[in-house]
Amino acid sequence: MVVAGDLQERVTVVQEGDDKSLNQYLRCLLRRTCSPEVPVSLLSHLLAYSEDTLFSSELCPIGRLDLGFHHQLGAPREPGTEAHADQSVTILHAKVAQKSYGNEKRFFCPPPCVYISGDGWRVMQDHLKADGRGGDSAYRPCGYMCLDSSAQSQADSFKLAFDEQQDSRMFASAKSLFISDQDKRKHFCLLLRLFVGHRQEVGSFHSRMIKVISKPSQKRQSMKNADLCISSCSRVALFNRLRSQTVSTRYLSVDRGAFVASARQWTAFTITLGDQRVDQGDFVLSEGFICYGCVVQLVCTETGAALPPMVIKQHAILDVDEPVSQLHKCSFQLRDDPEAYLCLSNDVVGLHHAPSSAKDPGRVVLNDGSCWTIIGVEAVEFTFNQGPSCIETPVTPFPVITGLEVNGGGHVATLEVHGENLSPHLKVWFGNIEAETMFRSPQSLLCVVPDVSVFSEGWRRLRHITTVPLSLLRLDGLIYRTAFSFTYTPELRPLLCGAEEGQPDDVLLETIHQEFTRANFHLFMQS
C-alpha cells in the first residue's frame, strides 16, 4: 500500500504480506504523523519525536539526559530515575462551543476533561507527606477550570474532582461550563488552575482556542469556513443523545481495548479518510476534508484500537459530497456490510441492521441509537519534571516551542527556537548537553548547536545518524519536555590513504571545535 499525499515523505511503502496488522500500522502511522501535538518542522533534519523514539535507546539516550541534568541542578539525583519522575497535564476539549442565550445554559459537549499522569505526582505527594503538611487532602491534586476572561469570578469556575483510573492516571471533567450571549468573543480559551492540596499551586494551563458558534451549521460549508469542517487525520469525538435529552447523552469511548458508551468519559479518535480508488480489501489514507459518502476509519488516539472502515452517512437530506461539519448528526455504515450501522443500544456499542426500503432503495430508516453527533476536538499536553526536590514555584507560564531554524552548518551552527512564553531564565538542552543560549524575545531563543562529538566517544568513528531530544531547563532546575528532537546526519567522507581511525589528537580537535564555536557565538552576542 502506498500512502498518499505528503505522508509519502515519512511512510512511503508498506510491503504486502507484512506481519504487522492494519491496526498496528495505523497506530504507528497516526502517532508519528497525524498527532496535532507534534508540530512539523520545515527542516528535513529536525524531527518531532513520538513515544516510539522517545524511549528508544538508539535515538534518545534518556539515561544520559538525566546524568547531564544531575550536575546542572546541583541536587543529588539518582541516575536513571528522572525520566520516570515526569509530570504530565493533558487537557481535552471540543474545537467549538455553542453560545447560551438568555437564562439557558448550554453546557459544553463533550465536557472539557483533564488527565494528570506520571510518577512525578507521586514523588511530589511523598515530598509533602515527609514535610508533614496535613492529611490526605493536603497532597491530593485538585483544580479549577473556567473561561480565560478577566470578568470570570471564582464562582464561575468549576471545581474538578480527580478520580484515579485503572491505568494510574487521574481524571476529572468540567460538566457545567458554558458561554453566555453577554460574552461577545468569537474565540476563547479554557483556563485550568491546578493545585496539590489547597496550598501549593502547580500552575495555570491554557487550552487551545475554541470557536464560538450559535448552532450547528445547516448550510453547505466552503473553504471560507474551513475551521468548521472535519479534515482527515484530525481528532473527533462522537456522542449519542436519545430523544434529544441531555441526561441520555453517551460518549463513544474505549475502555481496556473495547468500545463502550460512557456517560462521563469520552475518547478522542483520529478520523482518517480512505482512498476511494483502491480495492475494498485495502484502506489507504488520503487527504482532504471528510465528506458524506466517504470511507473513513476511527482510531483511538490513546490505545490504537480501531473500528473497521465505515461509510459516513448524512442524517438529513443533503448533497452526497457535502462536507461533514461540526456538531452534524451522522451515521456510520460498515463498508463491508452495507446493512450494518454503528449503534448504541442499552449503553452497549454494537451494530444495527437496517435494510434499504423496497420502495426507495436510497433511503434507510435508522433508530436513535444509530445517530451520532460528530465534533472536532483538541488535546494539549504539558510535561515537566521537578525532580525529588519538588520546586514550590508554579511551573507556568509554560514555554512552548513552535518551530526551529538552523543557521550555519558544520562545526559552527546555531539553532533559533521559535515559541511562546520564552524567557531569559531558560536554557536549551540537546539530550544531556546544555547549549549556550541567548534570549532574544518571548518568542525566540538562540543557541549554539553542540558538536556531535559530545554525544559519542571517538567521534571520527561516528558514521550513524544521532538523534537527541530537545528540552528547556529553567534556572531553578525545572525541566520542560518538548515534542522536538535534533538529528545529526553524518557527512560520509572517505579516509585518507594510510590514515587510521581514532588518532590521539581527537580530544584536542574536539576542544578546538567547541571553543571556536563558543567564541563565534559570543562575538555574535556582542555585535
C-alpha positions as CSV (number, residue, x, y, z in Angstrom):
1,M,0.0,0.0,0.0
2,V,1.3,3.4,-0.9
3,V,0.5,6.3,1.4
4,A,-1.0,9.3,-0.5
5,G,-0.1,12.9,-0.2
6,D,2.7,14.3,2.0
7,L,2.6,11.2,4.1
8,Q,4.9,9.7,1.5
9,E,7.7,11.7,2.9
10,R,7.5,9.7,6.2
11,V,6.0,6.3,5.4
12,T,6.3,5.5,1.8
13,V,5.5,1.9,1.2
14,V,4.1,-1.0,3.2
15,Q,5.1,-4.3,1.7
16,E,2.3,-6.8,1.0
17,G,2.4,-9.7,3.4
18,D,3.9,-7.6,6.2
19,D,3.4,-9.3,9.6
20,K,2.1,-6.1,11.1
21,S,-1.6,-5.9,11.2
22,L,-3.5,-2.9,9.8
23,N,-4.3,-1.7,13.3
24,Q,-0.6,-1.8,14.2
25,Y,0.3,0.1,11.0
26,L,-2.4,2.7,11.6
27,R,-1.3,3.1,15.3
28,C,2.3,3.7,14.4
29,L,1.5,6.0,11.5
30,L,-1.1,8.1,13.3
31,R,1.1,8.6,16.4
32,R,4.1,9.7,14.3
33,T,2.3,11.6,11.6
34,C,-1.2,12.8,12.4
35,S,-0.8,13.9,16.0
36,P,-1.7,17.6,16.3
37,E,0.5,17.8,19.4
38,V,3.6,17.2,17.2
39,P,4.5,20.2,15.1
40,V,6.0,19.5,11.7
41,S,9.3,21.2,11.1
42,L,10.2,22.7,7.7
43,L,13.7,21.2,8.0
44,S,14.3,17.7,7.0
45,H,16.8,17.0,9.7
46,L,14.7,18.3,12.6
47,L,12.3,15.6,13.6
48,A,9.4,15.7,16.1
49,Y,9.8,12.5,18.1
50,S,6.9,10.3,19.3
51,E,6.6,7.8,22.0
52,D,8.4,5.2,19.9
53,T,11.6,7.2,19.6
54,L,11.4,8.9,23.0
55,F,12.2,5.7,24.8
56,S,14.5,4.2,22.1
57,S,17.9,3.6,23.4
58,E,19.4,4.1,20.0
59,L,18.0,7.5,19.3
60,C,17.2,9.2,22.6
61,P,19.6,8.3,25.4
62,I,17.3,9.2,28.3
63,G,19.7,7.9,30.9
64,R,22.4,10.3,29.7
65,L,19.9,13.1,29.8
66,D,19.4,12.5,33.5
67,L,23.1,12.3,34.3
68,G,23.6,15.6,32.5
69,F,20.9,17.3,34.5
70,H,22.5,16.0,37.7
71,H,25.3,18.5,37.5
72,Q,23.1,21.4,36.4
73,L,20.5,21.1,39.1
74,G,23.1,21.0,42.0
75,A,20.9,18.5,43.9
76,P,21.7,14.8,44.3
77,R,19.6,12.7,41.9
78,E,19.6,9.0,41.5
79,P,20.7,8.2,37.9
80,G,18.1,6.7,35.7
81,T,15.1,7.8,37.8
82,E,14.5,11.3,36.5
83,A,12.8,10.1,33.3
84,H,10.3,8.3,35.4
85,A,9.5,11.3,37.5
86,D,7.8,13.4,34.8
87,Q,4.5,15.0,35.4
88,S,2.0,15.5,32.6
89,V,-1.2,17.5,32.4
90,T,-3.4,16.9,29.4
91,I,-6.5,18.9,28.5
92,L,-9.1,17.6,26.1
93,H,-11.8,19.8,24.8
94,A,-14.0,20.4,21.7
95,K,-13.0,22.8,19.0
96,V,-16.3,24.7,19.0
97,A,-18.8,25.6,21.7
98,Q,-22.4,26.7,21.4
99,K,-23.4,30.0,22.9
100,S,-26.1,30.2,25.5
101,Y,-28.9,32.8,25.1
102,G,-30.8,34.4,27.9
103,N,-31.1,32.3,31.0
104,E,-30.4,29.0,29.3
105,K,-27.1,27.1,29.9
106,R,-25.8,25.1,27.0
107,F,-23.1,23.2,28.7
108,F,-20.1,22.3,26.6
109,C,-20.5,18.9,24.9
110,P,-18.4,16.9,25.2
111,P,-17.3,18.4,28.6
112,P,-13.7,19.5,28.8
113,C,-11.6,16.9,30.7
114,V,-8.2,16.8,32.4
115,Y,-5.8,13.9,32.8
116,I,-2.8,14.1,35.0
117,S,-0.2,11.3,34.8
118,G,3.4,10.5,35.6
119,D,5.3,9.2,38.6
120,G,6.4,12.8,39.4
121,W,3.0,13.4,41.1
122,R,3.7,10.5,43.5
123,V,7.1,11.9,44.2
124,M,5.6,15.3,44.8
125,Q,3.0,13.9,47.2
126,D,5.6,11.9,49.1
127,H,7.6,15.1,49.5
128,L,4.6,16.9,51.0
129,K,3.9,13.9,53.3
130,A,7.5,14.0,54.5
131,D,7.1,17.7,55.4
132,G,4.0,16.8,57.4
133,R,1.7,19.3,55.7
134,G,-1.6,17.8,56.7
135,G,-3.7,14.8,56.0
136,D,-4.6,13.1,52.7
137,S,-6.4,16.1,51.3
138,A,-3.2,18.2,51.7
139,Y,-1.4,16.4,48.9
140,R,-4.2,15.3,46.5
141,P,-4.4,17.1,43.2
142,C,-7.3,19.5,42.8
143,G,-8.1,22.1,40.2
144,Y,-10.5,24.8,38.9
145,M,-11.5,25.4,35.3
146,C,-13.1,28.4,33.8
147,L,-13.1,30.6,30.7
148,D,-10.0,32.8,30.2
149,S,-11.7,36.1,30.9
150,S,-10.9,38.7,33.5
151,A,-14.6,39.0,34.0
152,Q,-14.8,35.4,35.2
153,S,-15.2,35.2,39.0
154,Q,-14.3,32.4,41.3
155,A,-18.0,31.4,41.4
156,D,-17.9,30.8,37.6
157,S,-15.0,28.3,38.0
158,F,-15.8,24.6,38.0
159,K,-14.1,22.7,40.7
160,L,-12.5,19.5,39.4
161,A,-12.7,16.3,41.4
162,F,-10.0,13.9,40.3
163,D,-10.5,10.2,40.4
164,E,-7.8,7.6,39.9
165,Q,-8.2,5.4,36.8
166,Q,-7.2,1.8,36.3
167,D,-4.2,3.0,34.2
168,S,-3.0,5.1,37.2
169,R,-4.0,8.3,35.6
170,M,-6.1,10.9,37.4
171,F,-9.2,12.1,35.6
172,A,-11.7,15.0,36.0
173,S,-14.2,16.7,33.8
174,A,-15.9,20.1,33.9
175,K,-19.5,19.3,33.3
176,S,-21.2,22.7,33.7
177,L,-19.1,25.2,31.7
178,F,-20.9,27.4,29.3
179,I,-20.5,30.8,27.5
180,S,-23.3,33.3,27.6
181,D,-24.5,35.7,24.9
182,Q,-23.1,38.6,27.0
183,D,-19.6,37.4,26.1
184,K,-19.1,38.9,22.6
185,R,-15.9,37.0,21.9
186,K,-15.7,34.7,18.8
187,H,-12.9,32.7,20.3
188,F,-11.8,31.9,23.8
189,C,-9.6,29.5,25.8
190,L,-10.1,27.4,28.9
191,L,-8.0,28.2,31.9
192,L,-7.0,25.3,34.3
193,R,-5.6,26.2,37.7
194,L,-4.0,23.2,39.3
195,F,-3.0,22.7,42.9
196,V,-1.6,19.9,45.1
197,G,-4.0,20.1,48.0
198,H,-5.1,23.6,48.8
199,R,-1.8,25.3,49.3
200,Q,0.8,24.5,46.6
201,E,0.0,25.9,43.2
202,V,1.3,23.8,40.3
203,G,0.4,26.3,37.6
204,S,-2.3,27.8,35.3
205,F,-2.6,26.0,32.0
206,H,-4.5,27.2,28.9
207,S,-6.3,25.1,26.3
208,R,-6.2,25.7,22.6
209,M,-8.6,28.3,21.1
210,I,-12.3,27.4,20.9
211,K,-14.6,28.8,18.3
212,V,-18.0,30.1,19.5
213,I,-21.0,29.2,17.3
214,S,-24.7,29.9,17.7
215,K,-25.9,26.5,16.4
216,P,-24.7,23.7,14.1
217,S,-24.5,24.9,10.5
218,Q,-27.2,23.6,8.1
219,K,-25.6,25.3,5.1
220,R,-23.1,23.8,2.7
221,Q,-19.6,24.6,4.0
222,S,-16.9,26.2,1.9
223,M,-13.2,26.9,2.2
224,K,-14.1,30.2,3.9
225,N,-15.4,28.2,6.8
226,A,-12.7,25.5,6.8
227,D,-12.4,25.7,10.6
228,L,-16.0,24.2,10.8
229,C,-15.2,21.3,8.5
230,I,-13.8,17.9,9.7
231,S,-10.5,17.1,8.0
232,S,-8.7,13.8,7.5
233,C,-6.2,12.9,10.3
234,S,-7.9,15.3,12.7
235,R,-9.3,14.4,16.1
236,V,-13.0,14.0,16.7
237,A,-15.4,12.8,19.4
238,L,-18.8,11.1,18.9
239,F,-21.8,11.1,21.2
240,N,-25.3,9.8,21.1
241,R,-28.3,11.5,22.6
242,L,-31.6,9.6,22.7
243,R,-34.7,11.7,22.1
244,S,-32.6,14.9,22.3
245,Q,-32.4,14.5,26.1
246,T,-29.2,15.8,27.7
247,V,-29.3,13.3,30.5
248,S,-29.3,10.4,28.0
249,T,-26.0,11.6,26.4
250,R,-23.5,8.8,25.9
251,Y,-20.0,9.2,24.5
252,L,-18.2,6.7,22.4
253,S,-15.1,5.6,24.4
254,V,-12.5,2.9,24.7
255,D,-12.0,1.0,27.9
256,R,-9.4,-1.7,28.1
257,G,-9.3,-2.1,24.4
258,A,-13.1,-2.4,24.0
259,F,-15.5,0.2,22.5
260,V,-18.0,1.3,25.2
261,A,-20.6,4.0,25.8
262,S,-19.8,6.3,28.7
263,A,-21.9,8.9,30.4
264,R,-18.8,10.6,31.8
265,Q,-15.7,10.0,29.8
266,W,-15.1,10.4,26.1
267,T,-12.3,9.4,23.8
268,A,-10.6,11.3,21.1
269,F,-10.5,9.4,17.8
270,T,-8.3,10.1,14.8
271,I,-10.6,10.1,11.8
272,T,-8.9,9.2,8.5
273,L,-10.2,9.4,5.0
274,G,-9.8,6.4,2.8
275,D,-8.8,6.4,-0.8
276,Q,-11.9,5.6,-2.9
277,R,-9.9,4.3,-5.8
278,V,-8.5,1.2,-4.1
279,D,-10.0,-2.2,-3.7
280,Q,-12.4,-2.9,-0.8
281,G,-9.9,-5.1,0.9
282,D,-7.5,-2.2,1.4
283,F,-7.6,1.0,3.4
284,V,-5.2,3.7,2.2
285,L,-5.0,7.1,3.9
286,S,-6.0,10.1,2.0
287,E,-6.0,13.8,2.5
288,G,-8.7,16.5,2.4
289,F,-12.0,17.2,4.2
290,I,-14.3,14.4,5.3
291,C,-17.5,14.4,3.1
292,Y,-20.6,12.3,3.3
293,G,-20.4,9.1,1.4
294,C,-16.6,8.8,2.0
295,V,-15.0,5.8,3.6
296,V,-13.4,6.7,7.0
297,Q,-11.8,4.9,9.9
298,L,-11.8,5.8,13.6
299,V,-8.7,5.0,15.6
300,C,-8.4,5.7,19.3
301,T,-5.5,8.1,19.9
302,E,-4.6,6.5,23.2
303,T,-4.7,2.8,22.6
304,G,-4.7,2.5,18.8
305,A,-8.0,0.5,18.9
306,A,-9.6,0.9,15.5
307,L,-13.1,0.4,14.2
308,P,-13.4,-1.2,10.7
309,P,-13.7,1.0,7.6
310,M,-17.1,2.7,7.5
311,V,-19.0,5.0,5.2
312,I,-20.2,8.2,6.9
313,K,-23.8,8.9,6.0
314,Q,-25.8,12.1,6.4
315,H,-28.7,12.2,8.8
316,A,-30.6,14.9,6.9
317,I,-31.2,15.2,3.2
318,L,-28.0,16.8,1.9
319,D,-25.8,16.5,-1.1
320,V,-23.8,13.3,-1.2
321,D,-20.5,15.3,-1.3
322,E,-21.5,17.6,1.5
323,P,-18.5,18.3,3.9
324,V,-19.1,17.0,7.4
325,S,-19.3,20.0,9.7
326,Q,-19.1,20.5,13.5
327,L,-22.0,19.1,15.5
328,H,-23.6,17.4,12.5
329,K,-25.7,14.3,13.1
330,C,-24.5,11.4,11.0
331,S,-24.4,7.6,10.9
332,F,-21.7,5.1,10.1
333,Q,-22.3,2.2,7.7
334,L,-19.9,-0.7,7.6
335,R,-18.2,-0.7,4.2
336,D,-18.1,-4.4,4.0
337,D,-21.7,-4.9,5.3
338,P,-24.0,-2.2,3.9
339,E,-26.9,-3.2,6.1
340,A,-24.9,-2.8,9.4
341,Y,-24.6,0.6,11.2
342,L,-22.6,1.6,14.3
343,C,-25.2,1.7,17.0
344,L,-25.7,2.3,20.7
345,S,-28.3,0.1,22.4
346,N,-28.7,0.0,26.2
347,D,-25.4,1.6,26.8
348,V,-23.7,-1.1,24.6
349,V,-21.9,-0.3,21.4
350,G,-22.9,-2.7,18.6
351,L,-24.3,-2.9,15.2
352,H,-27.9,-2.1,14.0
353,H,-29.0,-3.9,10.8
354,A,-31.3,-1.7,8.7
355,P,-32.0,-3.0,5.2
356,S,-32.9,-0.5,2.5
357,S,-36.6,0.2,1.7
358,A,-38.0,-1.7,-1.2
359,K,-39.9,1.3,-2.4
360,D,-36.9,3.7,-2.0
361,P,-33.6,1.8,-2.2
362,G,-31.7,5.0,-1.4
363,R,-33.5,5.6,1.9
364,V,-32.8,3.8,5.1
365,V,-34.7,4.3,8.3
366,L,-32.4,4.2,11.4
367,N,-33.2,4.2,15.1
368,D,-31.9,6.9,17.5
369,G,-29.1,4.7,18.6
370,S,-27.6,4.8,15.1
371,C,-27.5,8.6,15.0
372,W,-24.2,10.1,16.2
373,T,-23.1,13.7,16.7
374,I,-19.6,14.4,15.5
375,I,-17.4,17.2,16.7
376,G,-13.7,18.1,16.3
377,V,-11.6,18.0,19.5
378,E,-8.2,19.2,20.6
379,A,-5.7,17.9,23.1
380,V,-2.9,19.9,24.6
381,E,-0.3,18.2,26.8
382,F,2.2,19.8,29.3
383,T,5.1,17.6,30.5
384,F,7.6,18.7,33.1
385,N,10.0,17.3,35.7
386,Q,10.5,18.9,39.1
387,G,12.8,16.2,40.5
388,P,12.8,15.0,44.0
389,S,13.3,18.5,45.4
390,C,9.8,19.4,44.3
391,I,10.1,23.1,43.3
392,E,7.4,25.1,45.0
393,T,7.1,27.9,42.4
394,P,4.5,27.4,39.7
395,V,5.6,25.7,36.5
396,T,3.7,28.2,34.4
397,P,3.8,30.2,32.2
398,F,4.7,27.1,30.3
399,P,7.2,27.6,27.4
400,V,6.1,26.1,24.1
401,I,8.3,25.5,21.0
402,T,6.5,26.1,17.7
403,G,9.4,25.9,15.3
404,L,13.2,25.6,14.8
405,E,15.5,27.2,12.4
406,V,19.2,26.3,11.8
407,N,21.7,28.9,10.8
408,G,25.2,28.0,9.5
409,G,26.5,24.4,9.5
410,G,29.3,22.1,10.2
411,H,31.0,23.0,13.5
412,V,29.6,26.5,13.6
413,A,25.9,26.2,13.7
414,T,23.2,28.0,15.7
415,L,19.6,27.0,16.3
416,E,16.9,29.6,16.6
417,V,14.0,28.4,18.8
418,H,10.6,29.9,18.0
419,G,7.8,29.6,20.5
420,E,5.8,31.2,23.2
421,N,6.4,32.1,26.8
422,L,10.2,32.0,26.4
423,S,12.3,33.8,29.0
424,P,15.9,34.7,29.9
425,H,15.7,32.0,32.6
426,L,15.5,29.2,30.1
427,K,18.4,27.2,28.6
428,V,18.2,24.8,25.7
429,W,19.5,21.3,26.2
430,F,20.4,18.8,23.5
431,G,20.0,15.5,25.2
432,N,22.2,15.7,28.3
433,I,24.2,18.6,27.0
434,E,23.5,22.2,27.8
435,A,23.7,24.6,24.9
436,E,24.9,28.2,25.2
437,T,21.6,30.1,25.0
438,M,20.8,33.7,24.3
439,F,17.4,35.2,25.0
440,R,16.1,37.4,22.1
441,S,12.4,37.8,22.8
442,P,9.5,36.0,24.4
443,Q,9.1,34.3,21.0
444,S,12.7,33.5,20.3
445,L,15.8,31.9,21.8
446,L,19.2,31.4,20.0
447,C,21.6,28.7,21.0
448,V,24.8,27.0,19.8
449,V,24.3,23.5,18.3
450,P,26.7,21.3,20.3
451,D,29.2,19.3,18.3
452,V,28.1,15.7,17.6
453,S,31.3,14.5,19.3
454,V,30.0,15.3,22.7
455,F,27.4,12.6,22.3
456,S,29.7,9.7,21.5
457,E,33.3,8.8,22.2
458,G,35.6,8.5,19.2
459,W,33.7,11.0,17.0
460,R,35.9,10.1,14.0
461,R,34.3,6.6,14.0
462,L,30.8,8.1,14.2
463,R,29.1,7.1,11.0
464,H,25.5,6.8,12.0
465,I,22.6,9.2,12.5
466,T,22.3,10.6,16.0
467,T,19.1,11.9,17.4
468,V,18.7,13.7,20.8
469,P,15.7,15.2,22.4
470,L,15.4,18.9,22.9
471,S,14.4,20.2,26.4
472,L,14.2,23.5,28.1
473,L,15.6,23.9,31.6
474,R,14.6,26.7,34.0
475,L,17.4,28.2,36.2
476,D,15.8,26.6,39.3
477,G,16.1,23.1,37.8
478,L,12.6,22.7,36.4
479,I,12.7,20.6,33.1
480,Y,10.3,21.3,30.4
481,R,9.9,18.4,27.9
482,T,9.2,19.3,24.3
483,A,7.9,17.5,21.2
484,F,11.1,18.2,19.3
485,S,14.4,16.4,18.8
486,F,17.5,17.3,16.9
487,T,19.1,14.9,14.4
488,Y,22.8,14.9,13.4
489,T,23.3,13.5,9.9
490,P,27.0,12.4,9.3
491,E,28.9,13.6,6.2
492,L,30.4,10.5,4.8
493,R,33.9,11.1,3.7
494,P,36.5,8.5,2.6
495,L,39.5,8.2,4.9
496,L,42.8,9.3,3.6
497,C,45.3,6.7,2.5
498,G,47.2,5.4,5.4
499,A,45.1,7.3,7.9
500,E,44.0,5.4,11.0
501,E,40.8,6.0,12.9
502,G,40.9,7.3,16.4
503,Q,44.1,9.3,16.4
504,P,45.3,10.5,19.8
505,D,44.7,14.1,18.8
506,D,40.9,13.6,18.6
507,V,40.4,15.2,22.0
508,L,42.4,18.3,21.0
509,L,40.4,18.7,17.8
510,E,37.2,18.3,19.6
511,T,38.2,21.0,22.1
512,I,39.3,23.4,19.3
513,H,36.0,22.9,17.5
514,Q,33.9,23.6,20.7
515,E,35.9,26.6,21.8
516,F,35.8,28.0,18.3
517,T,32.0,27.7,18.2
518,R,31.7,29.4,21.6
519,A,33.9,32.2,20.5
520,N,31.9,32.9,17.4
521,F,28.7,32.8,19.4
522,H,29.9,35.3,22.0
523,L,31.1,37.6,19.2
524,F,27.6,37.4,17.7
525,M,26.0,38.2,21.1
526,Q,28.3,41.2,21.5
527,S,27.5,42.5,18.0
